[in-house]
Amino acid sequence: FVEWKEKYSLENEHIDKQHKFLIQMLNDLAEAGPGDKESVACTCLSRMEKYAQEHFQDEEKLMRDNGYLLLDEHIKEHEGFIRQLEDYKEAVFTKYVPFQDMLEYLNNWLVEHIIKSDRKYARFMRGD
């Protein structure tokens, strides 16, 4: 399970709220566990994919509106995450996916993305 930490905050209430919700979705996936995992995992991954796309659109608009210079690089990171979610959704039905590996990847990607990439645009917009 992932717990929200203040160090993840970008000092943007809307974006922080979305990040908290994505973390909750990861926790929902972890809670589903490997038991009935195919259908439950696919449902969780689908919800996460849909919400992540909405969140990424909000972030990208914010960056675009503020003239963020690394926008294209940031968009590529978002696209990679969405592709990975799609791959996981397909893989849970077609081949063995170690459940823990999937959770670790998603957790690590999200936390690292917030701490590194998202923090860069937040600093840029604050003028730091």
PyRosetta script that sets phi, psi and omega in degrees:
from pyrosetta import init, pose_from_sequence

init()
pose = pose_from_sequence("FVEWKEKYSLENEHIDKQHKFLIQMLNDLAEAGPGDKESVACTCLSRMEKYAQEHFQDEEKLMRDNGYLLLDEHIKEHEGFIRQLEDYKEAVFTKYVPFQDMLEYLNNWLVEHIIKSDRKYARFMRGD")
pose.set_psi(1, 145.7)
pose.set_omega(1, 180.0)
pose.set_phi(2, -106.8)
pose.set_psi(2, 136.3)
pose.set_omega(2, 178.0)
pose.set_phi(3, -114.1)
pose.set_psi(3, 134.7)
pose.set_omega(3, 177.5)
pose.set_phi(4, -64.5)
pose.set_psi(4, 134.3)
pose.set_omega(4, 176.8)
pose.set_phi(5, -123.1)
pose.set_psi(5, 147.6)
pose.set_omega(5, -178.9)
pose.set_phi(6, -58.9)
pose.set_psi(6, -27.4)
pose.set_omega(6, 179.8)
pose.set_phi(7, -66.3)
pose.set_psi(7, -13.8)
pose.set_omega(7, 176.8)
pose.set_phi(8, -82.3)
pose.set_psi(8, -15.6)
pose.set_omega(8, -174.7)
pose.set_phi(9, -65.1)
pose.set_psi(9, 137.1)
pose.set_omega(9, 175.6)
pose.set_phi(10, -101.6)
pose.set_psi(10, 4.7)
pose.set_omega(10, -177.7)
pose.set_phi(11, 62.2)
pose.set_psi(11, 32.3)
pose.set_omega(11, 173.5)
pose.set_phi(12, -129.7)
pose.set_psi(12, 106.6)
pose.set_omega(12, -172.0)
pose.set_phi(13, -54.3)
pose.set_psi(13, -43.8)
pose.set_omega(13, -177.8)
pose.set_phi(14, -64.6)
pose.set_psi(14, -48.6)
pose.set_omega(14, -178.7)
pose.set_phi(15, -68.2)
pose.set_psi(15, -41.6)
pose.set_omega(15, 178.0)
pose.set_phi(16, -59.8)
pose.set_psi(16, -41.1)
pose.set_omega(16, 179.3)
pose.set_phi(17, -62.2)
pose.set_psi(17, -42.5)
pose.set_omega(17, 178.6)
pose.set_phi(18, -65.1)
pose.set_psi(18, -42.1)
pose.set_omega(18, 177.9)
pose.set_phi(19, -61.4)
pose.set_psi(19, -41.3)
pose.set_omega(19, 177.8)
pose.set_phi(20, -61.0)
pose.set_psi(20, -39.6)
pose.set_omega(20, -179.9)
pose.set_phi(21, -68.1)
pose.set_psi(21, -39.5)
pose.set_omega(21, 176.0)
pose.set_phi(22, -62.1)
pose.set_psi(22, -40.5)
pose.set_omega(22, 177.2)
pose.set_phi(23, -63.5)
pose.set_psi(23, -40.3)
pose.set_omega(23, 177.1)
pose.set_phi(24, -62.3)
pose.set_psi(24, -38.4)
pose.set_omega(24, 177.9)
pose.set_phi(25, -64.0)
pose.set_psi(25, -38.3)
pose.set_omega(25, 175.4)
pose.set_phi(26, -62.1)
pose.set_psi(26, -41.9)
pose.set_omega(26, 178.7)
pose.set_phi(27, -65.7)
pose.set_psi(27, -36.7)
pose.set_omega(27, 175.6)
pose.set_phi(28, -62.2)
pose.set_psi(28, -41.3)
pose.set_omega(28, 178.0)
pose.set_phi(29, -64.1)
pose.set_psi(29, -44.0)
pose.set_omega(29, 179.2)
pose.set_phi(30, -62.3)
pose.set_psi(30, -38.4)
pose.set_omega(30, -179.6)
pose.set_phi(31, -68.1)
pose.set_psi(31, -30.3)
pose.set_omega(31, 179.8)
pose.set_phi(32, -58.9)
pose.set_psi(32, -36.6)
pose.set_omega(32, 176.8)
pose.set_phi(33, 66.0)
pose.set_psi(33, 172.2)
pose.set_omega(33, -175.0)
pose.set_phi(34, -79.8)
pose.set_psi(34, -0.2)
pose.set_omega(34, -177.6)
pose.set_phi(35, -58.4)
pose.set_psi(35, -79.2)
pose.set_omega(35, 179.4)
pose.set_phi(36, -98.7)
pose.set_psi(36, 41.6)
pose.set_omega(36, -163.3)
pose.set_phi(37, -64.3)
pose.set_psi(37, -30.9)
pose.set_omega(37, -174.3)
pose.set_phi(38, -58.3)
pose.set_psi(38, -55.6)
pose.set_omega(38, -176.4)
pose.set_phi(39, -73.6)
pose.set_psi(39, -41.6)
pose.set_omega(39, -178.7)
pose.set_phi(40, -66.3)
pose.set_psi(40, -46.2)
pose.set_omega(40, -180.0)
pose.set_phi(41, -62.1)
pose.set_psi(41, -42.5)
pose.set_omega(41, -179.5)
pose.set_phi(42, -63.5)
pose.set_psi(42, -41.2)
pose.set_omega(42, 177.6)
pose.set_phi(43, -62.5)
pose.set_psi(43, -46.9)
pose.set_omega(43, 179.2)
pose.set_phi(44, -62.5)
pose.set_psi(44, -44.0)
pose.set_omega(44, -179.7)
pose.set_phi(45, -65.2)
pose.set_psi(45, -38.4)
pose.set_omega(45, 178.0)
pose.set_phi(46, -64.4)
pose.set_psi(46, -44.3)
pose.set_omega(46, 177.6)
pose.set_phi(47, -62.0)
pose.set_psi(47, -43.9)
pose.set_omega(47, -179.4)
pose.set_phi(48, -63.7)
pose.set_psi(48, -41.4)
pose.set_omega(48, 179.8)
pose.set_phi(49, -62.3)
pose.set_psi(49, -47.2)
pose.set_omega(49, -179.3)
pose.set_phi(50, -61.8)
pose.set_psi(50, -46.0)
pose.set_omega(50, -177.9)
pose.set_phi(51, -68.9)
pose.set_psi(51, -40.5)
pose.set_omega(51, 179.2)
pose.set_phi(52, -60.5)
pose.set_psi(52, -40.5)
pose.set_omega(52, 178.7)
pose.set_phi(53, -61.4)
pose.set_psi(53, -43.5)
pose.set_omega(53, 178.2)
pose.set_phi(54, -63.5)
pose.set_psi(54, -45.4)
pose.set_omega(54, 179.6)
pose.set_phi(55, -61.5)
pose.set_psi(55, -45.3)
pose.set_omega(55, -179.3)
pose.set_phi(56, -62.5)
pose.set_psi(56, -38.0)
pose.set_omega(56, 177.1)
pose.set_phi(57, -61.7)
pose.set_psi(57, -42.3)
pose.set_omega(57, 178.5)
pose.set_phi(58, -62.9)
pose.set_psi(58, -46.1)
pose.set_omega(58, 179.6)
pose.set_phi(59, -61.9)
pose.set_psi(59, -46.4)
pose.set_omega(59, -177.5)
pose.set_phi(60, -64.6)
pose.set_psi(60, -36.7)
pose.set_omega(60, 176.4)
pose.set_phi(61, -64.7)
pose.set_psi(61, -44.2)
pose.set_omega(61, 178.4)
pose.set_phi(62, -58.3)
pose.set_psi(62, -44.8)
pose.set_omega(62, 179.2)
pose.set_phi(63, -66.0)
pose.set_psi(63, -44.6)
pose.set_omega(63, -179.6)
pose.set_phi(64, -61.7)
pose.set_psi(64, -45.4)
pose.set_omega(64, -179.0)
pose.set_phi(65, -64.1)
pose.set_psi(65, -23.7)
pose.set_omega(65, -178.4)
pose.set_phi(66, -103.9)
pose.set_psi(66, 7.8)
pose.set_omega(66, 176.2)
pose.set_phi(67, 67.2)
pose.set_psi(67, 34.8)
pose.set_omega(67, -178.9)
pose.set_phi(68, -65.7)
pose.set_psi(68, 124.9)
pose.set_omega(68, -172.4)
pose.set_phi(69, -73.7)
pose.set_psi(69, -22.6)
pose.set_omega(69, -178.2)
pose.set_phi(70, -101.4)
pose.set_psi(70, 24.9)
pose.set_omega(70, -177.1)
pose.set_phi(71, -58.4)
pose.set_psi(71, -47.2)
pose.set_omega(71, -177.4)
pose.set_phi(72, -60.0)
pose.set_psi(72, -41.8)
pose.set_omega(72, 178.2)
pose.set_phi(73, -63.5)
pose.set_psi(73, -41.0)
pose.set_omega(73, -179.3)
pose.set_phi(74, -66.0)
pose.set_psi(74, -41.7)
pose.set_omega(74, 178.4)
pose.set_phi(75, -60.6)
pose.set_psi(75, -40.3)
pose.set_omega(75, 178.8)
pose.set_phi(76, -61.4)
pose.set_psi(76, -38.0)
pose.set_omega(76, 176.6)
pose.set_phi(77, -63.5)
pose.set_psi(77, -44.1)
pose.set_omega(77, 178.5)
pose.set_phi(78, -60.8)
pose.set_psi(78, -45.3)
pose.set_omega(78, -179.4)
pose.set_phi(79, -62.1)
pose.set_psi(79, -38.3)
pose.set_omega(79, 178.1)
pose.set_phi(80, -63.1)
pose.set_psi(80, -39.6)
pose.set_omega(80, 178.7)
pose.set_phi(81, -65.7)
pose.set_psi(81, -43.6)
pose.set_omega(81, 179.1)
pose.set_phi(82, -63.0)
pose.set_psi(82, -43.3)
pose.set_omega(82, 177.2)
pose.set_phi(83, -59.4)
pose.set_psi(83, -40.7)
pose.set_omega(83, -179.9)
pose.set_phi(84, -66.1)
pose.set_psi(84, -40.6)
pose.set_omega(84, 176.1)
pose.set_phi(85, -60.4)
pose.set_psi(85, -43.3)
pose.set_omega(85, 178.6)
pose.set_phi(86, -62.4)
pose.set_psi(86, -42.3)
pose.set_omega(86, 178.2)
pose.set_phi(87, -62.0)
pose.set_psi(87, -43.3)
pose.set_omega(87, 178.7)
pose.set_phi(88, -63.7)
pose.set_psi(88, -41.7)
pose.set_omega(88, 179.4)
pose.set_phi(89, -58.7)
pose.set_psi(89, -44.8)
pose.set_omega(89, 179.7)
pose.set_phi(90, -68.3)
pose.set_psi(90, -41.3)
pose.set_omega(90, -174.1)
pose.set_phi(91, -68.1)
pose.set_psi(91, -31.8)
pose.set_omega(91, -177.9)
pose.set_phi(92, -63.5)
pose.set_psi(92, -21.5)
pose.set_omega(92, 178.3)
pose.set_phi(93, -100.1)
pose.set_psi(93, -22.7)
pose.set_omega(93, -171.7)
pose.set_phi(94, -107.2)
pose.set_psi(94, -22.1)
pose.set_omega(94, 178.8)
pose.set_phi(95, -154.4)
pose.set_psi(95, 168.5)
pose.set_omega(95, -178.4)
pose.set_phi(96, -71.9)
pose.set_psi(96, 126.3)
pose.set_omega(96, 174.5)
pose.set_phi(97, -121.5)
pose.set_psi(97, 115.9)
pose.set_omega(97, 176.4)
pose.set_phi(98, -58.9)
pose.set_psi(98, 115.8)
pose.set_omega(98, -174.5)
pose.set_phi(99, -55.6)
pose.set_psi(99, -45.3)
pose.set_omega(99, -178.5)
pose.set_phi(100, -64.1)
pose.set_psi(100, -37.9)
pose.set_omega(100, 178.6)
pose.set_phi(101, -63.6)
pose.set_psi(101, -40.9)
pose.set_omega(101, 179.0)
pose.set_phi(102, -62.9)
pose.set_psi(102, -46.8)
pose.set_omega(102, 179.3)
pose.set_phi(103, -61.6)
pose.set_psi(103, -43.1)
pose.set_omega(103, -179.4)
pose.set_phi(104, -64.0)
pose.set_psi(104, -42.8)
pose.set_omega(104, 178.7)
pose.set_phi(105, -60.2)
pose.set_psi(105, -50.4)
pose.set_omega(105, -176.9)
pose.set_phi(106, -63.0)
pose.set_psi(106, -43.3)
pose.set_omega(106, 178.4)
pose.set_phi(107, -61.9)
pose.set_psi(107, -51.7)
pose.set_omega(107, -177.8)
pose.set_phi(108, -61.7)
pose.set_psi(108, -42.9)
pose.set_omega(108, -179.3)
pose.set_phi(109, -61.3)
pose.set_psi(109, -49.1)
pose.set_omega(109, -175.7)
pose.set_phi(110, -62.9)
pose.set_psi(110, -49.1)
pose.set_omega(110, -178.2)
pose.set_phi(111, -63.9)
pose.set_psi(111, -46.1)
pose.set_omega(111, 179.8)
pose.set_phi(112, -63.5)
pose.set_psi(112, -39.9)
pose.set_omega(112, -179.7)
pose.set_phi(113, -63.3)
pose.set_psi(113, -44.1)
pose.set_omega(113, 179.3)
pose.set_phi(114, -64.0)
pose.set_psi(114, -49.4)
pose.set_omega(114, -174.6)
pose.set_phi(115, -67.7)
pose.set_psi(115, -37.2)
pose.set_omega(115, -175.5)
pose.set_phi(116, -99.2)
pose.set_psi(116, -67.3)
pose.set_omega(116, -172.4)
pose.set_phi(117, -69.0)
pose.set_psi(117, -48.0)
pose.set_omega(117, -178.1)
pose.set_phi(118, -67.6)
pose.set_psi(118, -36.9)
pose.set_omega(118, 179.2)
pose.set_phi(119, -62.4)
pose.set_psi(119, -33.9)
pose.set_omega(119, 178.6)
pose.set_phi(120, -60.5)
pose.set_psi(120, -48.1)
pose.set_omega(120, -178.1)
pose.set_phi(121, -70.4)
pose.set_psi(121, -31.7)
pose.set_omega(121, 178.2)
pose.set_phi(122, -64.9)
pose.set_psi(122, -42.7)
pose.set_omega(122, 177.3)
pose.set_phi(123, -64.1)
pose.set_psi(123, -41.5)
pose.set_omega(123, 179.3)
pose.set_phi(124, -58.3)
pose.set_psi(124, -44.9)
pose.set_omega(124, -176.6)
pose.set_phi(125, -72.3)
pose.set_psi(125, -26.4)
pose.set_omega(125, 176.2)
pose.set_phi(126, -82.7)
pose.set_psi(126, -12.3)
pose.set_omega(126, -179.2)
pose.set_phi(127, 82.1)
pose.set_psi(127, 17.9)
pose.set_omega(127, 179.6)
pose.set_phi(128, -72.2)
pose.dump_pdb("model.pdb")
